[in-house]
């Protein structure tokens, strides 16, 4: 996809936020343009064409806005031939903790976003679950529990797309951590804990839930140390015990 076409797509995706205020509108454009994960999700056939997508910690819903804009553009035949078709029959849903961001998302996208805490929100059966830069705000036990619930909610053949900073990423990781700490201070979240893991630890955590994992660097064009973990169901079946925090292999011999 040419840069000009992608910029046009971003402008279209951000348009529903214009009536939500200048900040929401400019944030949507800046986030979609500057964060490489959004372009990657269009450039690679990672998302199913149909079913349910659940975006946990969706913010003001910019991923859903982008997918809607891409589907509309593809429907009129204006799509690069070397790019996969964007999801055209994927039901888009989001969960967002912040009441303000959830209101912005609903104002722009309708009732597809609910306010809730991903630690205990209802996770319906989903064909794709996306968690971008969210789990760092949870404790290690909470991270494991959320991922276990996601694995249990994935429909057959479903995919979990998780992005987090790689704590083993050297200087870029420290830049990532400093930038996030500054963002927390600007939001007046003075005492917000930030919990990071090395990429290998995320992989093991997902594999222990019976998922087959591919990890890709996802910081292109930025100074950060982010990794996208693409986790798909494997042939293993595991069960998560909330009381012990352990997973048990329940595969049938």
N, C-alpha and C positions, 0 to 999 in steps of 0.2 A: 504494500500500500504506500503510495507516495505521501510525502510529508504534507503536501497541500491538501490532499484528500482526507488525511487523518485530522488535520486542523479543522476542516469543514465539519467532520463528524463530531469533533469535540464541541464546536460551537453549537451544533444542533442539540447535542446531549445536554449542554448547559442552559439552553434557552428556557426550559421550564422553571429554572431557578430565578429568572430575571425579576419576576414579580414578588419574589421572596426577599428582595433587598440586594444592594450592590455587593455586600460581603459574600452572601451565599452564591451569587452568580459568578463572581470572580474566583471564589474558592473552587467551585466546580470546574471552571475552565483551567485554572492553574494546576489542580490535582490531576486531572485527566491528561493534560499535556506533559506535566513534569515527572509523573510517576511511571516508570517503564512497565509495571505489571499490567496496566490496562491495555496498552498496545499488544503486549504479549498474549493476553487472553483472547484477543481477536485474531492474532497472527497464527496461533496454534490451535488445533482442534481438541481443546481440553474439556470444553463444556458440552453436555449433551444437547441435542437439538430440541428435545421435548422433555416434559416432566416438570419437576419442581426444583428451583434453585433457592437455597436459603443462605442469605448473607448475614453472618453473625457479627455484630458490632459494625453495622453498615454505615454509621455516620449519617450524612444527609442523603445517602443513596446514590452516589455518583456512578457506581458500577452498574446498577440497574438502569440508570438513565442512559449510559453508554450502550448497553445491550439493546435497549429499546430503539435507540437511534440507529444502530447498526442493522437491526432487523428491518426497520422501515426503509432504509437505503437499499438494502439487498433486495427487498420486495419489488422495487421499481427498476431493478436491473443495473444499478450503478454500484458495482462492487468489483474489486480487482480479481481477475480470473485465477491468480496464483494464491489467493487467500481462501481458507475454508469458509463455507457459508456460516454466518452467525446463527445462534439459536433462534429459531423462528416460532417455536411452540413451547417455549420454556416459561413456566409460571414463576414470576419473580417475587420473592418475599424477603423482608429484612427484619432484624431485631436490633434495636439501638437503646442503650442505657440512658443517654442524655435526652431529657424531655425536649430541650430546645432543638437538637438535631433531628429528633424523631418528628417534631412538628414541621420542620423545614422539608423533610423527606416526604411527608404526607401532602404538604401543600404543593409540592412539585410533581409527585408521582401518584398521588391518590392513597388509598388505604392499604397499600402493599407493605407498609412498614409499621411495626408495632413497637411501643416502648416496652422494654423489658431487660432483665438481667440474663445474660447467656448462661449463667451458672445454674439457673433453675427454670428458664423459659421453656415452654413446650417446643420440642423439636419433632415436627411431623416427619413421616417418611419422605426422604428427599433424594433426588437423583444427583444433585450437586450441592455441596456445602462449601462456602467460601469464608475464610477467616483471615483478614489482612491486618497485620500489625495491631492485634488486640490482646493476645494472650499474655503479653509482657506485663499487663496491668494486674494479672492474677497471681496467686501464690502457686508454688510448684504442684501442690496437691490439687488445687483448683484447675490448673492447666490440664493435668492428667484426667481429671473427672470430666471436664468439658469435651476433651477429645474422645473419651470413651463413650460419652453420650452421642457424639456425632457419628462414631463408627456404628453404633447401634441403630441410628436413624437412617443410615445410607441404604437406599434401595439396592437391589441386585444390580451389580455393574456400576454402582455409583462412584463418584469421585469427591474427595476432600482436597481442597486447595488451601493450604496454610502458608502464610508468609510471616516470618519472624527474623529478627536480627541474629546473626551468627556470632555468639559470644567468643568464638575462636577466630574471629576475623581480623585480629590485629588492630592496627591504627584505624582502619575504616569502622571497625566496631566501636572504638572509643568515640569517634566522631558521631556515630549513630546515637550512642548513649548520651553524649553531651547535648546533642540537638533535641533529643526527647526530653531530657531534664529541663532544658530551656523552655520547651513547649508546655511542659507541666507548670512551670513557674508563671508563664504568661496566662495560663488558664486558672491561676491561683490555686492549683492543686499542690500546695507546698509539701505535703508529706506523702505524695503518691509513691508507693513502692514500685520499682521496676525490676522484673524478674526475667533474666535472659538465660538461654541455654546454648551450648555449642551445637552446631548443625547436626553432628553425629548423634547427640543425645535426643534431639527431636526425631531423627530417623528411627532410633531404637524404640522410642516411646510409641511411635505410630506402628512400627512393625509388631510390637508386642500386642497391639490391638487387632492383629490379623490383616493389616493393610500392606500392600506392596508399594514401596515408596521410591520416587525419583526426586532428587534435589537439584535445583537449578539456581545459579546466582541470579539475583533479581534487583540489581542496583545500577544497571547500565545508565551512564550519563549523570550519576549522582556520586557523592563521596561516601555513601553508606555501605553497610555490610549485610544486606538483606538476602535471604534465601527463600525461594518458593519451593515448598514441598508438595508434590503431586502424589496423593495417596489413594490407591484404588483397592477394592476388595480383592483378597486372595482366596485360596481354598480353605484357609484356616477359619475356624469359628471360635471366638473368644467371648468370655463373659466377664463383666467388671463388677467387683464387689465394693460398693461404696464404703462399707464399714471398715474394710481392711485396706482399701486403696490398691488392691492387687487385681491383676487379670489372670484368668484361668483358661487354659486351652480346653475348649469343649468340642473339638473336632471329632467327628465320628470316625473310628478306625476303618 
